[in-house]
Amino acid sequence: MKIVEGKMSMYRQIKKYAAVLLAALFFSCLGFACGRSDENPASVSDPTEASSGNSLSDQSSESAPQIPDPVPEGRLAFDKRNYGVGVGMTLQTSVSGENVGEISYNSSAPDVASVGADGKVTAIKEGIAEITASALSNGSNTEIEAVCRVTVNSGKYTSLSGEETLIKWTGRNFFLDGGVNCYNTASGFEVNFYGTELRAEITAAGNKTPRICVLIDGSSDPAEQVIGLSKTKETTFYTLAENLSEGEHSVRVYKITEAYTTSLAFSEISTDGYFTDRPEDRSCKIEIYGDSITVGHNNLRGTPEENDSDNMQNGCLTYAWLAAEEFGADIRCMARTGIGLYSAWGNPFVLENNWKKTYLAENDFLHSPSVNPEWSDDGYRPDAVLVNIGTNDVWFDWADGGARYKKKMKKFCEELWTRYGRDTEIILLYGMMTAGNEASLRSVSDELSGNGKNIVCRKLPASEANHPRVADHRAAAAELLKVLRERLKAR
């Protein structure tokens, strides 16, 4: 029994020592696995490793290869997506590039605009070219590109034909011998351009001094800049605008003297830069037929009694032009001093026989024999036709009390609708110098409107005395503007 107990006691001792030894080994391994051997060198079985003070994790970190940061992808871009330049001019494009190699350039239309190794563009003819800049990206070693558009426009138009794509011609004009002949009051051109000046070559003549007004960058005052031209058929270059800030500008040029006394033709229009987009047609279009009132005869005189002189007329300071400008409409003027619907103080040149001509006058101071072709249809469809004609008929030939005038006016209105369409609004005007034709006009309006026609009759304020001056025209323009807003508000 004692022998058995001794053996059991020995077995317990061995078991106890084995448990202690296993526990020591476990915690030793656990410390090594957690990388704590450098914190407690005594727990490391290898004294050499303990004395070094380096763990296996430190050794692994030192031996791992270092991976460099990736090179960013390249970027290439033109500073502008669209460029404009004039024919024969050069343009330096600008490209921003990051992490790219050498940049090269290419033109999609080298016959329009060529490009050099430095990105400089040479404009050759009108058109559009795409300029491509390309380079290798330092990141992926692949080619990247940037594209801009270059529009080449003319900076000079010569031998004018009326077909110039970037010029808006106004009024009824005719084209002959490399010139656009603008005879009618308020006829001329509008243009947009990039540059600092605008010039025109003009041939002019008349028994009075031909004059034009120049409206720059949104100006609407036709008295602000007026240029007198030659009376003796000389061809001269005139500076229309100068010393402008370099950039985009708009200019409108209109003849302010009438066809009866003056003629002019444009043969060249140029800028020191280049022309940009053609000015847009206005949404509303107006045509007017009239006499001396409508062309602004003597409207610049200082007093009602002042006599006629060479510098007394501005056809853009008239009731019709001022109202159209305020209304935002394009306007074409067919008018002549002294004319009537069927009479002209004994002159055979009357409206009913000549309203289809290009200009309303028998005089041509530039060509012999006179040139006044039938007006060809150019697609101009007026929303409203204003008719202020009758003063000279009343004063010169009114023996029948207006019966003939009424008959001929009614026929004239029907002819206008035949030419322009039944939707055209006809506005019959009177009152600035006489109201003697009022009854006839109202009768025409009542009869035609009763048949469903677009026609109305309106009285304008009477002038202070004789031919209306500028103040009288402004008063009449205010009244006409009300009529336009009333009749054309839905258009």
Buried (B, 14 or more C-beta within 10 A) or exposed (E): EEEEEEEEEEEEEEEEEEEEEEEEEEEBEEBBEEEEBBEEBEBBEEEEBBEBEEBEEEEEEEEEEEEEEEEEBBBBBBEEEEBBBBBBBEBEBEBEBEBBBEBBBEBBBEEBBBBEEEBEBBBBEBBBBBBBBBBBBBBEEEBBEBBBBBBBBBBBBEEBEBEBEBBBBBBBBBBEEBBBBBBBBBBBBBBBBBBBBBBBBBBBBBEBBBBBBBBBEEBEEBEEBBBBBBBEBEEEEBEBBEEBEEEBBBBBBBBBBBBBBBBBBBBBBBBBBBBBBBBEEBEBBBBBBBBBBBBBBBBBBEEBEEEEEBEBBBBBBBBBBBBBBBBEBBBBBBBBBBBBBBBBEEBEBBBBEBBEBBBBBBBBBBBEEEBBEEBEEEEBEBBBBBBBBBBBBBBBBBEEEBEBBBBBBBEBBEEBBEBBEEEBBBBBBBBBBBBBBBEBBBBBBEBBBEEEBBBBBBBBBBBEEBBBBBEBBBBBBBBBBEBBEEBBEEE
